[in-house]
Amino acid sequence: MAPSSDHSDVFVGSATVQVAVVIPVKAFGLAKGRLAGTLSAAERETLARSCAERVVASAHPWPVFVVCDDDAVAQWAGRLGAEPVHCDIPGLDAAVDAGRRAARNGGATHVVIAHADLPLARSLAHVPREGRVSLVPDRHRDGTNVLSMPIDAPMTTAYGPGSCDNHVALAQAAGLPCDIIDDPELALDLDTVDDLAELDRRNIT
């Protein structure tokens, strides 16, 4: 494992290496339920949609596969130029598997998996590293906000509590070099009231 805190290793695509981005997206009306005590349903829906749009934009110029089980989200993804991937199986790992298969079928050889609730995302260009696993932890260094790997890597995903360490261990078990990338913008996701407060703090300063 080789931790990194800069953006110097920007991925350069080639004729044989094609990057695609997979973004699982919940129905906007159901997203951010943990913030129900702070934001109204309409506010949560607006927040979820705006964050997801920002993450899709941060994937440019790579193709994007939005994994969802909601027709409205699929239509939204299509309007943004992304490819909707329908997945009825619950759970983030199942959604990622579906997106990864779709990306492989679309010709991708390297995949970047990004959460949809990253309000400060600007670019994912520095995350993928050819022939390596790389990940951006959340600001608590517990979850995995962005994960990248060769698309045929012999490695599953393990989202949930402690997923950062889980993914490092899975990469090592698969014999793959792994980089941890410290990125304060991609490290902020919106799950709790504290996360909202951190977003407000950063927007003010």
Secondary structure, DSSP 4 states (H G I P E B T S, - for coil): ---B-SS-------SS--EEEEEE---GGGTTGGGTTTS-HHHHHHHHHHHHHHHHHHTTTS-EEEEES-HHHHHHHHHTT-EEEE--S-SHHHHHHHHHHHHHHTT-SEEEEE-S--TT----TTS--TTSEEEEE-TTSSSEEEEEEETT-S-----STTHHHHHHHHHHHTT--EEEB--TTTT---SSHHHHHHHHHHHH-
